[in-house]
Amino acid sequence: MTKWAREIEIDAPIDKVWAFFDGSLEDMQKIMPKVIANDPIEHTKEGVGSVRLQKFQEGKQIMEYMVETLEYVNNPNEKKKKIGFTLADIFEVTRGYELIKL
């Protein structure tokens, strides 16, 4: 299993940054331009367990996968989202984002 971690300080309001990870498709595409769809399939009130159908375009090839929310926190001073999906029926991918207001 391979893991990557990176920590940076961003001089911007926490809600503005959070929109890139938990906002509209247009907001998401600003940092992940190859994502061409992010459609809700199942939504839970607490966020955890929600499922979205995400489509990703690489050249002419479009891949789609179900993205499940594994962790979700949306408080004024702390935001966290952890998602998981299977890519190309081969790779199990887990990604997490955590924002803390300074």
Rosetta blueprint (number, residue, H / E / L):
1 M L
2 T L
3 K L
4 W L
5 A L
6 R L
7 E L
8 I L
9 E L
10 I L
11 D L
12 A L
13 P L
14 I H
15 D H
16 K H
17 V H
18 W H
19 A H
20 F H
21 F H
22 D H
23 G L
24 S L
25 L H
26 E H
27 D H
28 M H
29 Q H
30 K L
31 I L
32 M L
33 P L
34 K L
35 V E
36 I E
37 A E
38 N E
39 D E
40 P E
41 I E
42 E E
43 H L
44 T L
45 K L
46 E L
47 G L
48 V L
49 G L
50 S L
51 V E
52 R E
53 L E
54 Q E
55 K E
56 F E
57 Q E
58 E E
59 G L
60 K L
61 Q E
62 I E
63 M E
64 E E
65 Y E
66 M E
67 V E
68 E E
69 T E
70 L E
71 E E
72 Y E
73 V E
74 N E
75 N L
76 P L
77 N L
78 E E
79 K E
80 K E
81 K E
82 K E
83 I E
84 G E
85 F E
86 T E
87 L E
88 A L
89 D L
90 I L
91 F E
92 E E
93 V E
94 T E
95 R E
96 G E
97 Y E
98 E E
99 L E
100 I E
101 K L
102 L L
